[in-house]
Amino acid sequence: RGVGARAATLLFSRFDGEWEVLEDEANRDALAFWRRVIGAHTGGRFRETREAGEVRQRFRTNVRSPERPD
């Protein structure tokens, strides 16, 4: 239904910084979900690594502050 993807995107959109998401490499559904969500949010600009049975996606968000009225 998209609730999880919308919630993750909302969080990524609200906070600047370095993000790291980890999944168990055997959890194919989680891998597909996070690759899809992070890929859509970053335009494919994320780094993925595997180590000790985990898959990590790393990326950065730069949230722009809304313009303040004068």
Secondary structure, DSSP 8 states (H G I E B T S, - for coil): --HHHHHHHHHHHH--EEEEEEEETT-HHHHHHHHHHHHHHHTT--EEEEETTEEEEEEEE---------
